Amino acid sequence: MGTKRNQIVYVDADSCPVKEEIISLCETYECDVVFVCSYAHDLNAPAHIKIVQVDCHKEAVDLYILAAVKETDVCVTQDYGLASLLLMKGVYVVSPRGHRYDEKTMDEMLQSRYLSQKERRSGKKVRGGPKKFTAIERDRFKQNLASLLDGE
């Protein structure tokens, strides 16, 4: 087991439900992890985990990650916009629910997000919020992150 070219895992950590899994896998694969969150969030992590706190501006976490990542790093985020920009930089991106983002499906995902935002702005009620996070999604996340750290 090993990482590719000093691979670092960056985490859009403000609302990430798989922090413990990320820490465990990064310890197993001996790779660095950086949790990036706003000052409004107080994260607890082992001393060897780097936590970067940024301004509370809604894009501050995204901008930090975009500036810090390099090709072949990994990012955990549920933000489609950030994911699309990271893919263009050669970064591997996975959602906390275990979805591996790729350029083939990104246009469709961004279009769907745009249409949902447009509906909300027009005053239409959008049903519910995100689906409940499941154990199956947690397992899929662990499998996909492990395969990325394995170089697959």
MOGIJO-V556918 format. One record per pair of residues at least 24 apart in sequence whose C-alpha atoms are under 7 Angstrom apart, sorted by the first residue. I is the first residue (numbers start at 1). GAP is how many residues later the second one is. D is the distance in Angstrom with one decimal. If there is no record, write none. Layout:
i:I gap:GAP d:D
i:I gap:GAP d:D
//
This chain:
i:1 gap:28 d:6.3
i:1 gap:149 d:6.2
i:2 gap:27 d:5.5
i:2 gap:147 d:6.9
i:2 gap:148 d:6.2
i:3 gap:26 d:6.6
i:3 gap:28 d:6.6
i:3 gap:146 d:5.4
i:3 gap:147 d:6.2
i:3 gap:148 d:6.8
i:4 gap:147 d:6.5
i:7 gap:24 d:6.5
i:7 gap:65 d:6.5
i:7 gap:66 d:4.9
i:8 gap:24 d:5.0
i:8 gap:25 d:5.7
i:8 gap:65 d:5.1
i:8 gap:66 d:6.3
i:9 gap:24 d:4.6
i:9 gap:25 d:6.2
i:9 gap:64 d:6.1
i:9 gap:65 d:4.7
i:9 gap:66 d:5.6
i:10 gap:24 d:4.8
i:10 gap:25 d:6.1
i:10 gap:55 d:7.0
i:10 gap:64 d:6.2
i:10 gap:65 d:4.6
i:10 gap:66 d:6.3
i:11 gap:24 d:4.8
i:11 gap:25 d:5.9
i:11 gap:64 d:5.6
i:11 gap:65 d:4.8
i:11 gap:66 d:6.4
i:12 gap:24 d:5.5
i:12 gap:25 d:6.6
i:12 gap:49 d:6.7
i:12 gap:64 d:6.1
i:12 gap:65 d:5.2
i:13 gap:24 d:5.3
i:14 gap:24 d:6.8
i:14 gap:27 d:6.5
i:16 gap:80 d:6.6
i:17 gap:79 d:6.7
i:18 gap:78 d:6.2
i:21 gap:121 d:6.7
i:25 gap:121 d:6.8
i:29 gap:120 d:6.9
i:36 gap:25 d:6.1
i:37 gap:24 d:6.0
i:80 gap:30 d:6.5
i:96 gap:45 d:6.0
i:97 gap:40 d:4.7
i:97 gap:41 d:6.1
i:97 gap:43 d:7.0
i:97 gap:44 d:5.6
i:98 gap:39 d:5.9
i:98 gap:40 d:6.9
i:98 gap:42 d:4.9
i:98 gap:43 d:3.5
i:98 gap:46 d:6.2
//
